[in-house]
């Protein structure tokens, strides 16, 4: 099954951005995985010391910052998937089916502990 047009379009945009700057030479599996982790850490840092009440009601500026960090994470996710020729759309659906079997509603609903 081909990638969804939305993911495919985003991936083309990312590849175009990278290739125009001749950065592919620097994007080894190790460096891209590290970049993904670093961007995810920047997102986590935004919430590190916030109180639940504050975090539930982010300002427009804070939401934009969260969106920017999410986009940075997505950039690396899509680039890694592209470089390893992984069809994220198809694999995501398969993974969700696995999760549904692993955590059936009747056993998992309202519980935070994994079995």
KAZITA-V409253 format. One record per residue. N is the residue number from 1. PSI is psi in radians with two decimals (* if undefined). OMEGA is omega in degrees with one decimal (NA if undefined). Layout:
<<N:PSI:OMEGA> <N:PSI:OMEGA>>
This chain:
<<1:2.30:-178.8> <2:2.81:176.5> <3:2.66:174.7> <4:2.64:-176.5> <5:-0.57:-180.0> <6:-0.85:177.9> <7:-0.70:179.5> <8:-0.75:179.3> <9:-0.77:177.9> <10:-0.71:179.5> <11:-0.76:177.1> <12:-0.72:-180.0> <13:-0.75:179.2> <14:-0.80:179.6> <15:-0.72:178.7> <16:-0.78:177.9> <17:-0.87:-178.5> <18:-0.84:-174.5> <19:-0.59:177.6> <20:-0.44:-179.1> <21:0.03:-178.9> <22:0.80:-178.7> <23:-0.16:-177.7> <24:-0.60:-179.8> <25:-0.42:-178.8> <26:-0.18:-173.5> <27:1.25:174.6> <28:2.84:176.4> <29:-0.71:-179.9> <30:-0.84:-176.5> <31:-0.64:-180.0> <32:-0.66:177.3> <33:-0.73:177.8> <34:-0.73:179.1> <35:-0.69:177.1> <36:-0.81:-179.7> <37:-0.72:-179.8> <38:-0.73:178.6> <39:-0.69:176.9> <40:-0.64:177.7> <41:-0.66:177.1> <42:-0.67:176.2> <43:-0.82:-179.8> <44:-0.65:-179.0> <45:-0.55:179.4> <46:-0.45:-176.9> <47:-0.08:-170.3> <48:-0.86:-173.4> <49:0.16:-179.8> <50:2.63:174.7> <51:2.61:-176.8> <52:-0.71:-179.1> <53:-0.75:179.7> <54:-0.73:-175.8> <55:-0.42:179.5> <56:-0.35:-176.1> <57:1.27:-179.7> <58:2.56:175.0> <59:2.94:177.6> <60:-0.70:179.5> <61:-0.75:179.5> <62:-0.69:178.1> <63:-0.65:177.3> <64:-0.70:177.8> <65:-0.73:176.9> <66:-0.79:179.5> <67:-0.74:178.5> <68:-0.76:-179.8> <69:-0.70:176.5> <70:-0.69:177.9> <71:-0.65:176.0> <72:-0.74:177.8> <73:-0.82:-179.3> <74:-0.68:177.5> <75:-0.90:-176.8> <76:-0.64:177.0> <77:-0.86:-178.1> <78:-0.64:179.7> <79:-0.75:177.9> <80:-0.80:179.0> <81:-0.74:178.8> <82:-0.84:-175.8> <83:-0.48:177.7> <84:0.15:178.6> <85:0.83:178.9> <86:2.21:176.8> <87:1.65:-175.9> <88:-0.67:-179.0> <89:-0.90:-179.5> <90:-0.79:-178.4> <91:-0.59:177.3> <92:-0.77:179.4> <93:-0.73:177.9> <94:-0.76:179.9> <95:-0.70:178.7> <96:-0.66:176.6> <97:-0.69:176.1> <98:-0.80:179.1> <99:-0.69:179.3> <100:-0.65:177.1> <101:-0.67:-177.8> <102:-0.62:-177.7> <103:1.25:-180.0> <104:2.56:-175.6> <105:-0.77:-175.1> <106:-0.36:178.2> <107:-0.42:-171.9> <108:-0.31:-173.4> <109:2.16:176.3> <110:0.17:-178.1> <111:2.38:-179.3> <112:-0.29:-178.5> <113:2.43:174.1> <114:2.58:-178.4> <115:*:NA>>
